[in-house]
Amino acid sequence: MDPAAKIQRRIEKIKRELAELGDMRPGSLSVQKRSWGGRYYQLSYTHQGRGHTQYVPRQQLQEIRSQVANYRKFRRLTQEWVALSLQLSALNTPHNILP
């Protein structure tokens, strides 16, 4: 199979996967311990250059885990898309042109 066609097929698959993603949010979940022995969940993330932390109620834990996983998948897929686009551009660019 033509390398350019193979790359283009993968890009189209990535676009479909991105369209299927649900709600997302950046960050990571962690368990925090209180001085008196209690535990709670916290979401930490950076957005627009600023760090944020949020308390996560137990009843929202699964939803937020899913959103964080969707964001990680979004990042992975978009990074792969960019890499494939660069490869596709290199295949379609005449070799006598300097980058």
C-alpha positions as CSV (number, residue, x, y, z in Angstrom):
1,M,0.0,0.0,0.0
2,D,1.1,3.5,-0.8
3,P,2.7,5.1,2.4
4,A,0.7,8.4,1.9
5,A,-2.6,6.5,1.7
6,K,-1.8,4.5,4.8
7,I,-1.0,7.6,6.7
8,Q,-4.2,9.3,5.4
9,R,-6.3,6.3,6.5
10,R,-4.8,6.5,10.0
11,I,-5.5,10.2,10.2
12,E,-9.2,9.6,9.2
13,K,-9.4,6.9,12.0
14,I,-8.0,9.4,14.5
15,K,-10.6,12.0,13.5
16,R,-13.4,9.4,14.1
17,E,-12.0,8.5,17.5
18,L,-11.8,12.1,18.5
19,A,-15.4,12.7,17.4
20,E,-16.5,9.9,19.7
21,L,-14.8,11.2,22.9
22,G,-17.1,12.4,25.6
23,D,-16.6,15.1,28.2
24,M,-13.0,15.6,29.2
25,R,-10.9,17.5,31.6
26,P,-7.1,17.7,32.2
27,G,-5.3,16.7,35.3
28,S,-4.7,13.8,37.6
29,L,-6.6,12.4,40.6
30,S,-4.9,11.7,43.9
31,V,-6.0,10.6,47.3
32,Q,-5.2,13.1,50.0
33,K,-5.0,12.3,53.7
34,R,-6.3,14.6,56.4
35,S,-4.4,15.1,59.7
36,W,-7.2,13.4,61.6
37,G,-7.0,10.3,59.4
38,G,-9.7,11.0,56.8
39,R,-9.2,10.7,53.1
40,Y,-10.5,12.6,50.1
41,Y,-9.9,12.8,46.4
42,Q,-8.3,15.8,44.7
43,L,-8.0,16.8,41.0
44,S,-4.9,18.8,40.1
45,Y,-4.3,20.3,36.7
46,T,-2.8,23.2,34.8
47,H,-4.9,25.4,32.5
48,Q,-3.7,28.5,30.7
49,G,-0.4,28.4,32.7
50,R,-2.1,28.4,36.1
51,G,-2.2,25.4,38.5
52,H,-5.6,24.4,39.9
53,T,-6.8,21.9,42.5
54,Q,-10.3,20.8,43.1
55,Y,-11.9,18.6,45.8
56,V,-13.7,15.6,44.2
57,P,-16.8,14.3,45.9
58,R,-16.9,10.5,46.1
59,Q,-20.1,10.3,44.0
60,Q,-18.4,12.1,41.1
61,L,-15.2,10.1,41.2
62,Q,-16.0,7.7,38.3
63,E,-17.2,10.5,36.1
64,I,-14.1,12.5,36.7
65,R,-11.9,9.5,36.1
66,S,-13.6,9.0,32.8
67,Q,-13.1,12.6,31.8
68,V,-9.4,12.6,32.7
69,A,-9.0,9.4,30.7
70,N,-10.8,11.0,27.7
71,Y,-8.5,14.0,27.9
72,R,-5.4,11.8,28.0
73,K,-6.7,10.0,24.9
74,F,-7.4,13.3,23.2
75,R,-3.8,14.4,23.8
76,R,-2.4,11.1,22.6
77,L,-4.5,11.1,19.4
78,T,-3.8,14.8,18.6
79,Q,-0.1,14.3,19.0
80,E,-0.2,11.2,16.8
81,W,-2.2,13.2,14.2
82,V,0.4,16.0,14.1
83,A,3.2,13.5,13.7
84,L,1.4,11.7,10.9
85,S,0.7,15.1,9.2
86,L,4.4,15.9,9.3
87,Q,5.2,12.5,7.7
88,L,2.6,13.1,5.1
89,S,3.9,16.6,4.3
90,A,7.4,15.2,4.0
91,L,6.2,12.6,1.5
92,N,4.4,15.2,-0.6
93,T,7.2,17.8,-0.5
94,P,9.8,17.8,-3.3
95,H,13.2,16.9,-1.9
96,N,15.0,19.8,-3.5
97,I,13.2,22.4,-1.3
98,L,15.0,23.3,1.9
99,P,12.9,23.1,5.1
